[in-house]
């Protein structure tokens, strides 16, 4: 799966039959390049405003748009597609590192190969979705969504996935479990960098390791190990992309639920 709605829809389909399941995301596209600058799909709004105000010509707008999609893959920013790829990894439905490997990177195919090997073992073990998609897994995902500055669409999709597998989850859970979680990922549209940078910095395992003390560490994942066991060897290679707890991109992030 890959883009915004294919990830939750395929997971929900698998939930309906509750069989052993592993997710392989399509991966983000390479970072766009335009006139010496990195760009992504979220820049189209800025370019549109520049065009409407006469700061950018129609030809420049078309060229910038063409420079945005350099390879196959979903959007290169932390939009809903990247968010849901991170959510399936945080939920434990994929092998570690799945969320951020660029679509055109050879390691995406390696991950797919290992996932094919692992699903055979999962069938033998009868490790089903209901064993992985527990209440604790969803709480972990909500916290991770706060730490990565994920899309608000994650609320809709996580609630739908939880409902399909039979886990009670409601809007208030996003308020409760997001509270106090720092934003660590300095990624567009909230920050400066792109999913390709996120992968080179260490990817989602770094985020999981960094906020580990607030997670349910014993949540089981698709490879049979716990979420905490999977990230013990994770190393942050660029703290400007994935910040630390003592130097977060934003001290208190997450999703706040407003009523009235």
N, C-alpha and C positions, 0 to 999 in steps of 0.2 A: 504494500500500500504506500501511498505517498502524500497526496495533497489533502487539503483541509478536511473534507468529509469522508474520503475513502478509508482513512484509518479507523475512525469510530464505527463506521458502517460495517466494515469487515470484522472488527472485533465483536460487534453486536451480533453479527451473523454466526460467528463461532460460539458466542455465549448461548445462542438459542439451542445449540446441540450439545454444548458443554463437553467437547472432546479435547484431547491434547492439542495445543495450538502454540505456535511460535510466530512472532511478527518479524518480518524483514521490511524495513522502510525503504522507499526509493532513494532517499537522500537529497540534500539540498544541491542546487546548481552552484557553479563556481561564482565567485564574487565578480560583479560587473566592473568594467574599466572604461572610464570616459574622461578624456583630456587630462590624464594623469591622476585621476581621483577614483577611489573605490565607490561603486554605487550599487544599489539594490532596488528591489521592486517598490519599497516604501519611498524612494526618491521621486517616483513618478508624480506624486502630489506636489512636490516642490518644483519640479520641472513644469508642471501644468500651470502653476501660479506664475512662474517666471515667463512662460509663454504668453499668458493672458495680460501680463503687465508690460510686455514688450522687451523684457530682458533676455529673452531667448527666441530665436527665429523658429519657424516651422521646420526648416531643414535640420536645425540643431536638435530640436525636440525629437524628430524621427531618428536621428543618429544616436542620441542618448538612449532612446528606447531600444534600438538595435544592439547597443553595447551592454544592455542589462542582462540578456539571456545568453551567456557564453557557452552553456553546455546544457545537457539534459538535467532534469531534477526539479524539485519544487523550489519555492521562493527562498532566496539566500538570506533572508532576515528571520527574526524571531516572530514570524506571523503564525497563523493557526497551523499550517502544515508542520513547521519546525516544532511548534509547541506540542502537537499531538505525537510527533515522533519521540519527543522527550517524555511525554506522558506514558507511552507504552513501555519505554525503558524504565521509568520510575515505578511503574506498576509491576515490573518484573516479567513482562511478556516477551521480551527480546533478549538476545545475548548482550553483554556489556559493550558499550561503545556504539550500538546501532544508530542512535539518534542523529549523530553529527557527521558521519563519514560522507563526503561529497558523492553525488550520484556517479560522477565520471571517474572517481578514484578506484583503482584496482582492488583496494581493500574492501570496497562494498561487495564485490563479487566473492571475495574470500569469506566475508561474513555470511553471505547467502549460502555458500558451500558448507560452512560449519553449522549453520542453522538447519540445513537439510540433513546433516548427520545427526544433529541433536534431536530433531523431531522424531526420528526413528526410536531413539532411546526413551523419549517421553511417552511414546505409545506403549513401549514395553513396560515402563514404570506406571502407566495409567495416571500420569501427572496431568490432571485436567485443569481447565480454566478456573473452575470453582475452587481449586486448591490454591491458586495464585491470586485471583481477584477477590481478596478478602477486604473487610472493612479497613484493616490496617494498611493494606496496599493503596487504597484510595486516599486515605489520610496522608500517606507519604507523597502521593502524586500532587495533592493540593499544596503541600509545603514546597515541593520542587517547583511547581508552577510559579509560586511567589518568588523563589530564588532566581529563576531564569527570566522573570519579567514576561511570562507567557501570555498568550492571548486570552481575552475574556471569553472567547468561544469555548475554551476548555471547560467552563462551567456547564454549558449545555451538553457537551459531549461526554464528560465524566458522569454527569447525572444520568444520561441515557444509557451508558455502558453499565453503570451500577444497577440501574433498574432492570436491565435485561438479565444480569447474572443473579439478581435477587438480593443485592446488598442495599441496606437502607442508607441513603445519602440525601441531604437536602441543602438548600441554599445557605442556611446558617452555618453548615460545616465549612464552607469556604471562608466565611468571616472568622470563625474560631481558629481554624488551623493555618490560616495565612498570617494571623496576627503575630507580630514580632519577628517574622522571617525576613532577613535582609536580602535585598536584590544584589546578587553577585555577578550576574552576566551583563557585561557592558556591550550589549548588542542592539543594533537597529531593530525596531524603530525607537526604542527607548534610549539607546546608547549609540556608540560609534562604530562597532565592529560587526562582522558578518559570521554566518554559520561556518564558513570555511575556516575563519580565524578561531572560532570556538573549538572546532575539531583539533586544529594544530596545538591549541593551548592545553588540550587534555580531554575536552568533551564533557558529557554529563557525569561520568564517574567522579570528576573533580568536585562538581556541585554536590553530589550525593555524599562524598567523603567529608566535605566542608561542613555541611549541615547535619552530619550524621547523628549528633547527639539529640537532635529533635525528631529523628525518624524512628520508625519501628524497625530496628536493625535485624530482627529475626524473620522478616517477611521473606517468604520463599520466592525464587525466581525461576524462569524457564530452564536454566542450566542445572537446577537442583540445588544450587547454593543460595545462601541468604543474600539480601541486597547489600549487607555490610561486608560479607566475605568477598563479594565481587569487586569492591573498590579499595581493598587494602593496599594494593600496589599502585594505585593511581597517583600521578605526579603532575603538578601544575607547571606548565612550561611558559606561561605568560600571564602574570598577575594583573596586567592592564586589561586583559580580556575577561578573565575570570578572577574577580576580586576575592580577597580573604575576609574572614569575619571581622578582623580589626580594621579593615579598610574597605568596607562595602561600597558598591556603586550608589546604593541608597539604603539607609539604615532600616527603614520599615516599609516593606513593599507589600505585595499580595493584593488580594481582592477584598474590598469592603462592601458588604451588602447594605444597601439603603432601602428603607421602606417609608411609605407615607406619601 
